[in-house]
Amino acid sequence: MKGLSGAKLLVVHPSSNKSPGGGAGSPGAVLGARRRVCAAVFLACFACVSLATTLLFAARDPGAASGGASGRASFAVSSSAGGSGSGAAAAGDGLPGYVFDALVQYSSAGGNSTASMPGADVRAIAAVLKRRAPCNLLVFGLGGETPLWRALNHGGRTVFLDENQYYVSHLEGRHPGLEAYDVAYTTTVREFPDLLDAARAASAAECRPVQNLLFSDCRLAINDLPNQLYDVSWDVILVDGPRGYTASSPGRMSAIFTAGVLARTRAGEGVTTDVLVHDYEREVERACSREFLCEENRIAETSTRSLAHFVVRGGSAVRRDAFCSGAAAAH
């Protein structure tokens, strides 16, 4: 046992609070504990401040506590088929007057390079929209004024129809939310005399002034639009398309005829539709307007040389066998 005589035994008592690397009372351990305490205090204070802010905000704005539903509801726009002369937007109030006037002033200014209409025509159309908006507005044709018509009818429903499906897609991309549809016109300007004669001969039959255009056999009727558009009670219709400046162009015979039928087919007593026809100085636009919208309905005060304004009545009192009360001025 002599080999073990030099060995020494180290005994560590379990109750000892020291370790070989240093005790809990060392400076490093004390600093770590203080940091943990500070972090806990900071998080507790942050939570209290956040809770107090949330409660204060909810007390000031009760609608925000429910996800802002009540605030969004005030901007809801009705696009239902029903509608009176005051417009189809139940919750919309339209643009403030000064905003409306500023948009019109800028758009009708001579230096506006995007305009395709004379300033006088823009102002005349705007005057009608100012009286009727927010409303159901149907526009035949897309162009430089498209954003303006949509803006002036803020809170209402504005629908555009155009012959060029690529232009429709282009503007839909540039103006998100724009409601536009392409129309396949089957007529041309060179057919205008024959089409007008045929419509006169069938004014009490397939080309009658009150009918469901969706099932019409009249060649001038546009019956390939989305079905729901035929159920809308249109307050204002602007005819500024399709093209009509060459013999092979579609011409606006169908657009004007369809506008006249849509206006007369509206349900309700005393309802009226403002129909505006641009390029009225051209033969087709002038003759078809007099035939299907009628000179007796023309409002001279809001018409110009190149824009005609008609107020067409709907309801049960409308004649169903002829568009105009007397012989058409186009005869």
Phi and psi restraints in degrees (value plus and minus 20) as a CYANA .aco file:
   2 LYS   PHI     -88.7   -48.7
   2 LYS   PSI     -46.6    -6.6
   3 GLY   PHI     -86.8   -46.8
   3 GLY   PSI     -39.9     0.1
   4 LEU   PHI    -119.5   -79.5
   4 LEU   PSI     -20.4    19.6
   5 SER   PHI     -87.8   -47.8
   5 SER   PSI     -42.9    -2.9
   6 GLY   PHI    -112.2   -72.2
   6 GLY   PSI     -24.9    15.1
   7 ALA   PHI     -94.7   -54.7
   7 ALA   PSI     125.6   165.6
   8 LYS   PHI    -141.7  -101.7
   8 LYS   PSI     125.3   165.3
   9 LEU   PHI    -131.2   -91.2
   9 LEU   PSI     105.5   145.5
  10 LEU   PHI    -122.1   -82.1
  10 LEU   PSI     101.6   141.6
  11 VAL   PHI    -134.0   -94.0
  11 VAL   PSI     105.5   145.5
  12 VAL   PHI    -125.4   -85.4
  12 VAL   PSI     100.8   140.8
  13 HIS   PHI     -96.1   -56.1
  13 HIS   PSI     114.8   154.8
  14 PRO   PHI     -77.9   -37.9
  14 PRO   PSI     -47.6    -7.6
  15 SER   PHI    -101.4   -61.4
  15 SER   PSI     -21.9    18.1
  16 SER   PHI     -89.6   -49.6
  16 SER   PSI     118.2   158.2
  17 ASN   PHI    -123.8   -83.8
  17 ASN   PSI       3.2    43.2
  18 LYS   PHI    -141.8  -101.8
  18 LYS   PSI     132.2   172.2
  19 SER   PHI    -145.2  -105.2
  19 SER   PSI     144.7   184.7
  20 PRO   PHI     -81.2   -41.2
  20 PRO   PSI     -50.3   -10.3
  21 GLY   PHI    -107.7   -67.7
  21 GLY   PSI     -19.8    20.2
  22 GLY   PHI     106.0   146.0
  22 GLY   PSI     131.7   171.7
  23 GLY   PHI    -110.1   -70.1
  23 GLY   PSI     155.3   195.3
  24 ALA   PHI     -85.5   -45.5
  24 ALA   PSI     -39.9     0.1
  25 GLY   PHI    -107.0   -67.0
  25 GLY   PSI      -9.7    30.3
  26 SER   PHI     -90.1   -50.1
  26 SER   PSI     137.2   177.2
  27 PRO   PHI     -77.6   -37.6
  27 PRO   PSI     -58.5   -18.5
  28 GLY   PHI     -85.4   -45.4
  28 GLY   PSI     -62.3   -22.3
  29 ALA   PHI     -86.1   -46.1
  29 ALA   PSI     -60.6   -20.6
  30 VAL   PHI     -83.7   -43.7
  30 VAL   PSI     -62.1   -22.1
  31 LEU   PHI     -83.1   -43.1
  31 LEU   PSI     -60.9   -20.9
  32 GLY   PHI     -84.6   -44.6
  32 GLY   PSI     -59.4   -19.4
  33 ALA   PHI     -84.6   -44.6
  33 ALA   PSI     -61.1   -21.1
  34 ARG   PHI     -83.5   -43.5
  34 ARG   PSI     -58.0   -18.0
  35 ARG   PHI     -84.2   -44.2
  35 ARG   PSI     -62.0   -22.0
  36 ARG   PHI     -83.5   -43.5
  36 ARG   PSI     -59.1   -19.1
  37 VAL   PHI     -85.0   -45.0
  37 VAL   PSI     -64.4   -24.4
  38 CYS   PHI     -81.7   -41.7
  38 CYS   PSI     -61.2   -21.2
  39 ALA   PHI     -83.6   -43.6
  39 ALA   PSI     -61.8   -21.8
  40 ALA   PHI     -83.6   -43.6
  40 ALA   PSI     -62.0   -22.0
  41 VAL   PHI     -83.5   -43.5
  41 VAL   PSI     -62.0   -22.0
  42 PHE   PHI     -82.0   -42.0
  42 PHE   PSI     -65.7   -25.7
  43 LEU   PHI     -83.3   -43.3
  43 LEU   PSI     -58.1   -18.1
  44 ALA   PHI     -85.6   -45.6
  44 ALA   PSI     -62.5   -22.5
  45 CYS   PHI     -84.7   -44.7
  45 CYS   PSI     -61.2   -21.2
  46 PHE   PHI     -81.8   -41.8
  46 PHE   PSI     -62.4   -22.4
  47 ALA   PHI     -83.0   -43.0
  47 ALA   PSI     -59.7   -19.7
  48 CYS   PHI     -85.4   -45.4
  48 CYS   PSI     -62.7   -22.7
  49 VAL   PHI     -84.8   -44.8
  49 VAL   PSI     -62.7   -22.7
  50 SER   PHI     -82.5   -42.5
  50 SER   PSI     -63.0   -23.0
  51 LEU   PHI     -84.6   -44.6
  51 LEU   PSI     -62.1   -22.1
  52 ALA   PHI     -84.2   -44.2
  52 ALA   PSI     -59.7   -19.7
  53 THR   PHI     -83.7   -43.7
  53 THR   PSI     -64.4   -24.4
  54 THR   PHI     -81.6   -41.6
  54 THR   PSI     -64.0   -24.0
  55 LEU   PHI     -85.8   -45.8
  55 LEU   PSI     -58.6   -18.6
  56 LEU   PHI     -86.0   -46.0
  56 LEU   PSI     -62.9   -22.9
  57 PHE   PHI     -84.2   -44.2
  57 PHE   PSI     -60.9   -20.9
  58 ALA   PHI     -85.1   -45.1
  58 ALA   PSI     -54.8   -14.8
  59 ALA   PHI     -88.8   -48.8
  59 ALA   PSI     -55.6   -15.6
  60 ARG   PHI     -97.7   -57.7
  60 ARG   PSI     -52.9   -12.9
  61 ASP   PHI    -152.9  -112.9
  61 ASP   PSI      65.6   105.6
  62 PRO   PHI     -79.7   -39.7
  62 PRO   PSI     -49.1    -9.1
  63 GLY   PHI     -86.9   -46.9
  63 GLY   PSI     -47.0    -7.0
  64 ALA   PHI     -90.8   -50.8
  64 ALA   PSI     -48.3    -8.3
  65 ALA   PHI     -86.5   -46.5
  65 ALA   PSI     -41.5    -1.5
  66 SER   PHI    -122.1   -82.1
  66 SER   PSI       2.7    42.7
  67 GLY   PHI      65.8   105.8
  67 GLY   PSI      -6.4    33.6
  68 GLY   PHI      56.0    96.0
  68 GLY   PSI      -0.6    39.4
  69 ALA   PHI     -82.5   -42.5
  69 ALA   PSI     -60.8   -20.8
  70 SER   PHI     -87.3   -47.3
  70 SER   PSI     -54.9   -14.9
  71 GLY   PHI     -87.8   -47.8
  71 GLY   PSI     -60.4   -20.4
  72 ARG   PHI     -89.3   -49.3
  72 ARG   PSI     -50.6   -10.6
  73 ALA   PHI     -83.1   -43.1
  73 ALA   PSI     -48.6    -8.6
  74 SER   PHI     -88.8   -48.8
  74 SER   PSI     -35.3     4.7
  75 PHE   PHI    -123.9   -83.9
  75 PHE   PSI     -11.5    28.5
  76 ALA   PHI     -86.4   -46.4
  76 ALA   PSI     117.5   157.5
  77 VAL   PHI    -136.2   -96.2
  77 VAL   PSI     110.6   150.6
  78 SER   PHI    -107.5   -67.5
  78 SER   PSI     108.3   148.3
  79 SER   PHI    -137.0   -97.0
  79 SER   PSI       8.9    48.9
  80 SER   PHI     -92.5   -52.5
  80 SER   PSI     145.4   185.4
  81 ALA   PHI     -87.6   -47.6
  81 ALA   PSI     -52.9   -12.9
  82 GLY   PHI     -89.4   -49.4
  82 GLY   PSI     141.1   181.1
  83 GLY   PHI     147.8   187.8
  83 GLY   PSI     125.2   165.2
  84 SER   PHI    -127.5   -87.5
  84 SER   PSI    -194.8  -154.8
  85 GLY   PHI     -83.6   -43.6
  85 GLY   PSI     -37.6     2.4
  86 SER   PHI    -103.4   -63.4
  86 SER   PSI     -26.6    13.4
  87 GLY   PHI      94.6   134.6
  87 GLY   PSI     148.5   188.5
  88 ALA   PHI    -119.3   -79.3
  88 ALA   PSI     -26.0    14.0
  89 ALA   PHI    -109.8   -69.8
  89 ALA   PSI      84.6   124.6
  90 ALA   PHI     -87.8   -47.8
  90 ALA   PSI     -54.8   -14.8
  91 ALA   PHI    -125.5   -85.5
  91 ALA   PSI     -29.3    10.7
  92 GLY   PHI    -108.5   -68.5
  92 GLY   PSI     125.3   165.3
  93 ASP   PHI    -131.8   -91.8
  93 ASP   PSI     -15.0    25.0
  94 GLY   PHI      56.6    96.6
  94 GLY   PSI    -197.5  -157.5
  95 LEU   PHI     -96.8   -56.8
  95 LEU   PSI     129.6   169.6
  96 PRO   PHI     -79.2   -39.2
  96 PRO   PSI     128.0   168.0
  97 GLY   PHI     -76.2   -36.2
  97 GLY   PSI     -61.6   -21.6
  98 TYR   PHI     -89.6   -49.6
  98 TYR   PSI     -52.3   -12.3
  99 VAL   PHI     -89.2   -49.2
  99 VAL   PSI     -64.2   -24.2
 100 PHE   PHI     -76.6   -36.6
 100 PHE   PSI     -70.8   -30.8
 101 ASP   PHI     -84.8   -44.8
 101 ASP   PSI     -56.1   -16.1
 102 ALA   PHI     -86.2   -46.2
 102 ALA   PSI     -61.8   -21.8
 103 LEU   PHI     -82.3   -42.3
 103 LEU   PSI     -63.2   -23.2
 104 VAL   PHI     -85.7   -45.7
 104 VAL   PSI     -63.0   -23.0
 105 GLN   PHI     -81.6   -41.6
 105 GLN   PSI     -63.7   -23.7
 106 TYR   PHI     -86.8   -46.8
 106 TYR   PSI     -64.1   -24.1
 107 SER   PHI     -91.1   -51.1
 107 SER   PSI     -48.0    -8.0
 108 SER   PHI    -114.4   -74.4
 108 SER   PSI     -20.0    20.0
 109 ALA   PHI     -88.7   -48.7
 109 ALA   PSI     127.5   167.5
 110 GLY   PHI     -83.9   -43.9
 110 GLY   PSI     -45.3    -5.3
 111 GLY   PHI    -107.4   -67.4
 111 GLY   PSI     -16.0    24.0
 112 ASN   PHI     -98.9   -58.9
 112 ASN   PSI      88.1   128.1
 113 SER   PHI     -93.4   -53.4
 113 SER   PSI     -36.5     3.5
 114 THR   PHI    -107.8   -67.8
 114 THR   PSI     -29.6    10.4
 115 ALA   PHI     -93.2   -53.2
 115 ALA   PSI     121.6   161.6
 116 SER   PHI    -138.5   -98.5
 116 SER   PSI     -18.4    21.6
 117 MET   PHI    -138.1   -98.1
 117 MET   PSI     130.6   170.6
 118 PRO   PHI     -82.1   -42.1
 118 PRO   PSI     129.3   169.3
 119 GLY   PHI     -77.3   -37.3
 119 GLY   PSI     -56.4   -16.4
 120 ALA   PHI     -83.9   -43.9
 120 ALA   PSI     -56.8   -16.8
 121 ASP   PHI     -89.6   -49.6
 121 ASP   PSI     -60.7   -20.7
 122 VAL   PHI     -80.4   -40.4
 122 VAL   PSI     -64.9   -24.9
 123 ARG   PHI     -86.7   -46.7
 123 ARG   PSI     -55.9   -15.9
 124 ALA   PHI     -86.9   -46.9
 124 ALA   PSI     -62.8   -22.8
 125 ILE   PHI     -86.1   -46.1
 125 ILE   PSI     -61.6   -21.6
 126 ALA   PHI     -82.0   -42.0
 126 ALA   PSI     -54.8   -14.8
 127 ALA   PHI     -83.4   -43.4
 127 ALA   PSI     -57.8   -17.8
 128 VAL   PHI     -87.9   -47.9
 128 VAL   PSI     -64.7   -24.7
 129 LEU   PHI     -85.3   -45.3
 129 LEU   PSI     -55.6   -15.6
 130 LYS   PHI     -82.7   -42.7
 130 LYS   PSI     -53.2   -13.2
 131 ARG   PHI     -98.9   -58.9
 131 ARG   PSI     -53.7   -13.7
 132 ARG   PHI    -120.0   -80.0
 132 ARG   PSI     -48.1    -8.1
 133 ALA   PHI     -89.7   -49.7
 133 ALA   PSI     130.7   170.7
 134 PRO   PHI     -94.3   -54.3
 134 PRO   PSI     118.1   158.1
 135 CYS   PHI    -170.2  -130.2
 135 CYS   PSI    -196.7  -156.7
 136 ASN   PHI    -112.0   -72.0
 136 ASN   PSI      91.9   131.9
 137 LEU   PHI    -136.5   -96.5
 137 LEU   PSI     104.9   144.9
 138 LEU   PHI    -133.7   -93.7
 138 LEU   PSI     106.5   146.5
 139 VAL   PHI    -142.3  -102.3
 139 VAL   PSI     101.8   141.8
 140 PHE   PHI    -108.1   -68.1
 140 PHE   PSI      93.3   133.3
 141 GLY   PHI      89.0   129.0
 141 GLY   PSI     117.7   157.7
 142 LEU   PHI    -128.9   -88.9
 142 LEU   PSI     126.8   166.8
 143 GLY   PHI    -192.4  -152.4
 143 GLY   PSI    -180.1  -140.1
 144 GLY   PHI     -83.4   -43.4
 144 GLY   PSI     -46.8    -6.8
 145 GLU   PHI    -111.2   -71.2
 145 GLU   PSI     -20.4    19.6
 146 THR   PHI     -71.5   -31.5
 146 THR   PSI     -70.5   -30.5
 147 PRO   PHI     -81.7   -41.7
 147 PRO   PSI     -51.6   -11.6
 148 LEU   PHI     -87.1   -47.1
 148 LEU   PSI     -68.1   -28.1
 149 TRP   PHI     -81.3   -41.3
 149 TRP   PSI     -60.1   -20.1
 150 ARG   PHI     -85.0   -45.0
 150 ARG   PSI     -60.7   -20.7
 151 ALA   PHI     -90.1   -50.1
 151 ALA   PSI     -61.6   -21.6
 152 LEU   PHI     -86.0   -46.0
 152 LEU   PSI     -44.0    -4.0
 153 ASN   PHI    -118.2   -78.2
 153 ASN   PSI      11.8    51.8
 154 HIS   PHI     -74.9   -34.9
 154 HIS   PSI     108.8   148.8
 155 GLY   PHI      74.6   114.6
 155 GLY   PSI     -31.5     8.5
 156 GLY   PHI    -128.3   -88.3
 156 GLY   PSI    -187.8  -147.8
 157 ARG   PHI    -132.8   -92.8
 157 ARG   PSI     104.2   144.2
 158 THR   PHI    -140.5  -100.5
 158 THR   PSI     104.0   144.0
 159 VAL   PHI    -142.0  -102.0
 159 VAL   PSI     113.9   153.9
 160 PHE   PHI    -133.1   -93.1
 160 PHE   PSI     122.2   162.2
 161 LEU   PHI    -144.2  -104.2
 161 LEU   PSI     112.8   152.8
 162 ASP   PHI    -165.1  -125.1
 162 ASP   PSI     133.4   173.4
 163 GLU   PHI     -96.9   -56.9
 163 GLU   PSI     -41.0    -1.0
 164 ASN   PHI    -122.0   -82.0
 164 ASN   PSI      86.2   126.2
 165 GLN   PHI     -87.1   -47.1
 165 GLN   PSI     -48.6    -8.6
 166 TYR   PHI     -92.4   -52.4
 166 TYR   PSI     -56.8   -16.8
 167 TYR   PHI     -88.8   -48.8
 167 TYR   PSI     -56.5   -16.5
 168 VAL   PHI     -79.5   -39.5
 168 VAL   PSI     -68.4   -28.4
 169 SER   PHI     -83.8   -43.8
 169 SER   PSI     -58.0   -18.0
 170 HIS   PHI     -82.7   -42.7
 170 HIS   PSI     -67.7   -27.7
 171 LEU   PHI     -91.9   -51.9
 171 LEU   PSI     -52.1   -12.1
 172 GLU   PHI     -82.2   -42.2
 172 GLU   PSI     -55.8   -15.8
 173 GLY   PHI     -91.0   -51.0
 173 GLY   PSI     -55.4   -15.4
 174 ARG   PHI     -99.6   -59.6
 174 ARG   PSI     -47.2    -7.2
 175 HIS   PHI    -146.9  -106.9
 175 HIS   PSI      64.4   104.4
 176 PRO   PHI     -75.1   -35.1
 176 PRO   PSI     116.7   156.7
 177 GLY   PHI      71.9   111.9
 177 GLY   PSI     -27.7    12.3
 178 LEU   PHI     -84.2   -44.2
 178 LEU   PSI     111.0   151.0
 179 GLU   PHI    -121.5   -81.5
 179 GLU   PSI      86.7   126.7
 180 ALA   PHI    -161.3  -121.3
 180 ALA   PSI     127.8   167.8
 181 TYR   PHI    -157.2  -117.2
 181 TYR   PSI     126.5   166.5
 182 ASP   PHI    -110.8   -70.8
 182 ASP   PSI     125.1   165.1
 183 VAL   PHI    -140.8  -100.8
 183 VAL   PSI     114.0   154.0
 184 ALA   PHI    -115.9   -75.9
 184 ALA   PSI      76.8   116.8
 185 TYR   PHI     -96.9   -56.9
 185 TYR   PSI     120.3   160.3
 186 THR   PHI    -131.2   -91.2
 186 THR   PSI     -12.0    28.0
 187 THR   PHI    -138.5   -98.5
 187 THR   PSI     143.6   183.6
 188 THR   PHI    -153.3  -113.3
 188 THR   PSI     141.7   181.7
 189 VAL   PHI     -80.3   -40.3
 189 VAL   PSI     -57.6   -17.6
 190 ARG   PHI     -84.2   -44.2
 190 ARG   PSI     -39.7     0.3
 191 GLU   PHI    -107.3   -67.3
 191 GLU   PSI     -21.8    18.2
 192 PHE   PHI     -71.9   -31.9
 192 PHE   PSI     -69.8   -29.8
 193 PRO   PHI     -79.9   -39.9
 193 PRO   PSI     -64.1   -24.1
 194 ASP   PHI     -87.6   -47.6
 194 ASP   PSI     -59.3   -19.3
 195 LEU   PHI     -85.0   -45.0
 195 LEU   PSI     -59.6   -19.6
 196 LEU   PHI     -86.8   -46.8
 196 LEU   PSI     -62.3   -22.3
 197 ASP   PHI     -82.8   -42.8
 197 ASP   PSI     -61.7   -21.7
 198 ALA   PHI     -85.7   -45.7
 198 ALA   PSI     -59.0   -19.0
 199 ALA   PHI     -87.0   -47.0
 199 ALA   PSI     -57.6   -17.6
 200 ARG   PHI     -84.2   -44.2
 200 ARG   PSI     -62.3   -22.3
 201 ALA   PHI     -87.6   -47.6
 201 ALA   PSI     -46.3    -6.3
 202 ALA   PHI    -130.5   -90.5
 202 ALA   PSI       4.4    44.4
 203 SER   PHI     -86.7   -46.7
 203 SER   PSI     -38.5     1.5
 204 ALA   PHI    -124.4   -84.4
 204 ALA   PSI     -15.7    24.3
 205 ALA   PHI    -144.6  -104.6
 205 ALA   PSI    -136.1   -96.1
 206 GLU   PHI     -89.2   -49.2
 206 GLU   PSI     -39.8     0.2
 207 CYS   PHI    -126.1   -86.1
 207 CYS   PSI       9.5    49.5
 208 ARG   PHI     -88.5   -48.5
 208 ARG   PSI     136.7   176.7
 209 PRO   PHI     -94.1   -54.1
 209 PRO   PSI     -39.8     0.2
 210 VAL   PHI    -143.2  -103.2
 210 VAL   PSI      94.4   134.4
 211 GLN   PHI    -188.0  -148.0
 211 GLN   PSI     148.4   188.4
 212 ASN   PHI    -109.4   -69.4
 212 ASN   PSI      84.1   124.1
 213 LEU   PHI     -81.4   -41.4
 213 LEU   PSI     -44.9    -4.9
 214 LEU   PHI     -80.3   -40.3
 214 LEU   PSI     -47.9    -7.9
 215 PHE   PHI    -136.3   -96.3
 215 PHE   PSI      -1.2    38.8
 216 SER   PHI     -95.8   -55.8
 216 SER   PSI     123.2   163.2
 217 ASP   PHI    -123.1   -83.1
 217 ASP   PSI     -16.6    23.4
 218 CYS   PHI     -92.8   -52.8
 218 CYS   PSI     115.0   155.0
 219 ARG   PHI     -85.2   -45.2
 219 ARG   PSI     -43.4    -3.4
 220 LEU   PHI    -106.8   -66.8
 220 LEU   PSI     -28.8    11.2
 221 ALA   PHI    -101.1   -61.1
 221 ALA   PSI     115.4   155.4
 222 ILE   PHI    -112.1   -72.1
 222 ILE   PSI      91.2   131.2
 223 ASN   PHI    -143.9  -103.9
 223 ASN   PSI      -0.4    39.6
 224 ASP   PHI    -137.6   -97.6
 224 ASP   PSI       2.6    42.6
 225 LEU   PHI     -98.4   -58.4
 225 LEU   PSI     144.2   184.2
 226 PRO   PHI     -73.3   -33.3
 226 PRO   PSI     113.9   153.9
 227 ASN   PHI     -73.1   -33.1
 227 ASN   PSI     -58.2   -18.2
 228 GLN   PHI     -86.0   -46.0
 228 GLN   PSI     -40.3    -0.3
 229 LEU   PHI     -90.2   -50.2
 229 LEU   PSI     -45.3    -5.3
 230 TYR   PHI     -95.2   -55.2
 230 TYR   PSI     -35.3     4.7
 231 ASP   PHI    -114.2   -74.2
 231 ASP   PSI     -26.7    13.3
 232 VAL   PHI     -98.6   -58.6
 232 VAL   PSI     118.1   158.1
 233 SER   PHI    -109.6   -69.6
 233 SER   PSI      76.9   116.9
 234 TRP   PHI     -97.7   -57.7
 234 TRP   PSI     108.1   148.1
 235 ASP   PHI    -107.7   -67.7
 235 ASP   PSI     -57.3   -17.3
 236 VAL   PHI    -155.3  -115.3
 236 VAL   PSI     114.5   154.5
 237 ILE   PHI    -147.1  -107.1
 237 ILE   PSI     104.2   144.2
 238 LEU   PHI    -131.2   -91.2
 238 LEU   PSI     102.7   142.7
 239 VAL   PHI    -122.6   -82.6
 239 VAL   PSI      82.7   122.7
 240 ASP   PHI    -151.0  -111.0
 240 ASP   PSI       6.4    46.4
 241 GLY   PHI    -194.2  -154.2
 241 GLY   PSI     145.8   185.8
 242 PRO   PHI    -100.8   -60.8
 242 PRO   PSI    -185.6  -145.6
 243 ARG   PHI     -80.7   -40.7
 243 ARG   PSI     130.1   170.1
 244 GLY   PHI    -172.7  -132.7
 244 GLY   PSI       3.8    43.8
 245 TYR   PHI    -119.3   -79.3
 245 TYR   PSI     -19.7    20.3
 246 THR   PHI    -153.8  -113.8
 246 THR   PSI     142.9   182.9
 247 ALA   PHI     -84.2   -44.2
 247 ALA   PSI     -48.4    -8.4
 248 SER   PHI    -112.1   -72.1
 248 SER   PSI     -21.9    18.1
 249 SER   PHI     -90.7   -50.7
 249 SER   PSI     136.8   176.8
 250 PRO   PHI     -80.2   -40.2
 250 PRO   PSI     -53.9   -13.9
 251 GLY   PHI      55.6    95.6
 251 GLY   PSI     145.2   185.2
 252 ARG   PHI    -126.1   -86.1
 252 ARG   PSI      -2.0    38.0
 253 MET   PHI     -80.6   -40.6
 253 MET   PSI     -68.0   -28.0
 254 SER   PHI     -87.2   -47.2
 254 SER   PSI     -58.5   -18.5
 255 ALA   PHI     -84.5   -44.5
 255 ALA   PSI     -62.2   -22.2
 256 ILE   PHI     -90.9   -50.9
 256 ILE   PSI     -62.5   -22.5
 257 PHE   PHI     -80.8   -40.8
 257 PHE   PSI     -66.6   -26.6
 258 THR   PHI     -82.9   -42.9
 258 THR   PSI     -60.2   -20.2
 259 ALA   PHI     -81.2   -41.2
 259 ALA   PSI     -61.5   -21.5
 260 GLY   PHI     -83.8   -43.8
 260 GLY   PSI     -59.9   -19.9
 261 VAL   PHI     -90.8   -50.8
 261 VAL   PSI     -63.6   -23.6
 262 LEU   PHI     -79.0   -39.0
 262 LEU   PSI     -59.6   -19.6
 263 ALA   PHI     -87.6   -47.6
 263 ALA   PSI     -62.2   -22.2
 264 ARG   PHI     -97.2   -57.2
 264 ARG   PSI     -42.1    -2.1
 265 THR   PHI    -106.4   -66.4
 265 THR   PSI     -24.3    15.7
 266 ARG   PHI     -80.3   -40.3
 266 ARG   PSI     119.0   159.0
 267 ALA   PHI    -106.9   -66.9
 267 ALA   PSI     135.0   175.0
 268 GLY   PHI      90.2   130.2
 268 GLY   PSI     129.6   169.6
 269 GLU   PHI    -106.5   -66.5
 269 GLU   PSI     113.8   153.8
 270 GLY   PHI      56.5    96.5
 270 GLY   PSI     -11.1    28.9
 271 VAL   PHI     -94.7   -54.7
 271 VAL   PSI     125.0   165.0
 272 THR   PHI    -155.3  -115.3
 272 THR   PSI     132.9   172.9
 273 THR   PHI    -144.1  -104.1
 273 THR   PSI     109.0   149.0
 274 ASP   PHI    -104.6   -64.6
 274 ASP   PSI      98.2   138.2
 275 VAL   PHI    -133.4   -93.4
 275 VAL   PSI     103.8   143.8
 276 LEU   PHI    -137.2   -97.2
 276 LEU   PSI     110.4   150.4
 277 VAL   PHI    -137.8   -97.8
 277 VAL   PSI      98.2   138.2
 278 HIS   PHI    -109.8   -69.8
 278 HIS   PSI     138.6   178.6
 279 ASP   PHI      42.6    82.6
 279 ASP   PSI      20.1    60.1
 280 TYR   PHI     -86.4   -46.4
 280 TYR   PSI     -37.2     2.8
 281 GLU   PHI     -92.2   -52.2
 281 GLU   PSI     -34.1     5.9
 282 ARG   PHI    -102.0   -62.0
 282 ARG   PSI     132.4   172.4
 283 GLU   PHI     -81.3   -41.3
 283 GLU   PSI     -67.7   -27.7
 284 VAL   PHI     -82.7   -42.7
 284 VAL   PSI     -68.1   -28.1
 285 GLU   PHI     -82.2   -42.2
 285 GLU   PSI     -61.8   -21.8
 286 ARG   PHI     -89.3   -49.3
 286 ARG   PSI     -65.8   -25.8
 287 ALA   PHI     -87.9   -47.9
 287 ALA   PSI     -63.3   -23.3
 288 CYS   PHI     -89.6   -49.6
 288 CYS   PSI     -54.3   -14.3
 289 SER   PHI     -85.0   -45.0
 289 SER   PSI     -62.7   -22.7
 290 ARG   PHI     -88.2   -48.2
 290 ARG   PSI     -50.1   -10.1
 291 GLU   PHI     -98.1   -58.1
 291 GLU   PSI     -63.4   -23.4
 292 PHE   PHI    -129.4   -89.4
 292 PHE   PSI     -36.4     3.6
 293 LEU   PHI    -129.5   -89.5
 293 LEU   PSI     -46.1    -6.1
 294 CYS   PHI      59.1    99.1
 294 CYS   PSI     111.0   151.0
 295 GLU   PHI     -81.9   -41.9
 295 GLU   PSI     -49.3    -9.3
 296 GLU   PHI     -85.4   -45.4
 296 GLU   PSI     -39.3     0.7
 297 ASN   PHI    -119.3   -79.3
 297 ASN   PSI     -18.9    21.1
 298 ARG   PHI     -98.3   -58.3
 298 ARG   PSI     117.4   157.4
 299 ILE   PHI    -124.4   -84.4
 299 ILE   PSI      84.6   124.6
 300 ALA   PHI     -87.1   -47.1
 300 ALA   PSI     -52.6   -12.6
 301 GLU   PHI     -84.3   -44.3
 301 GLU   PSI     -50.4   -10.4
 302 THR   PHI    -131.6   -91.6
 302 THR   PSI       1.7    41.7
 303 SER   PHI    -128.4   -88.4
 303 SER   PSI     134.6   174.6
 304 THR   PHI    -147.6  -107.6
 304 THR   PSI    -196.6  -156.6
 305 ARG   PHI     -81.8   -41.8
 305 ARG   PSI     -56.6   -16.6
 306 SER   PHI    -126.7   -86.7
 306 SER   PSI     -12.0    28.0
 307 LEU   PHI    -161.3  -121.3
 307 LEU   PSI     106.2   146.2
 308 ALA   PHI    -132.0   -92.0
 308 ALA   PSI     115.8   155.8
 309 HIS   PHI    -135.2   -95.2
 309 HIS   PSI     101.9   141.9
 310 PHE   PHI    -140.3  -100.3
 310 PHE   PSI     123.5   163.5
 311 VAL   PHI    -134.8   -94.8
 311 VAL   PSI      89.5   129.5
 312 VAL   PHI    -127.3   -87.3
 312 VAL   PSI     110.3   150.3
 313 ARG   PHI    -106.5   -66.5
 313 ARG   PSI     128.1   168.1
 314 GLY   PHI    -139.2   -99.2
 314 GLY   PSI    -186.0  -146.0
 315 GLY   PHI      77.4   117.4
 315 GLY   PSI    -197.1  -157.1
 316 SER   PHI     -93.0   -53.0
 316 SER   PSI     -38.4     1.6
 317 ALA   PHI    -103.2   -63.2
 317 ALA   PSI     -22.5    17.5
 318 VAL   PHI     -92.3   -52.3
 318 VAL   PSI     119.4   159.4
 319 ARG   PHI     -85.8   -45.8
 319 ARG   PSI     120.2   160.2
 320 ARG   PHI    -129.4   -89.4
 320 ARG   PSI     -19.0    21.0
 321 ASP   PHI    -136.1   -96.1
 321 ASP   PSI     -23.9    16.1
 322 ALA   PHI    -178.9  -138.9
 322 ALA   PSI     127.8   167.8
 323 PHE   PHI     -96.8   -56.8
 323 PHE   PSI     -62.2   -22.2
 324 CYS   PHI    -131.9   -91.9
 324 CYS   PSI     139.2   179.2
 325 SER   PHI     -93.2   -53.2
 325 SER   PSI     -53.1   -13.1
 326 GLY   PHI    -141.1  -101.1
 326 GLY   PSI    -183.2  -143.2
 327 ALA   PHI     -84.8   -44.8
 327 ALA   PSI     114.3   154.3
 328 ALA   PHI     -83.7   -43.7
 328 ALA   PSI     120.0   160.0
 329 ALA   PHI     -85.5   -45.5
 329 ALA   PSI     -37.8     2.2
 330 ALA   PHI     -99.5   -59.5
 330 ALA   PSI     -31.5     8.5
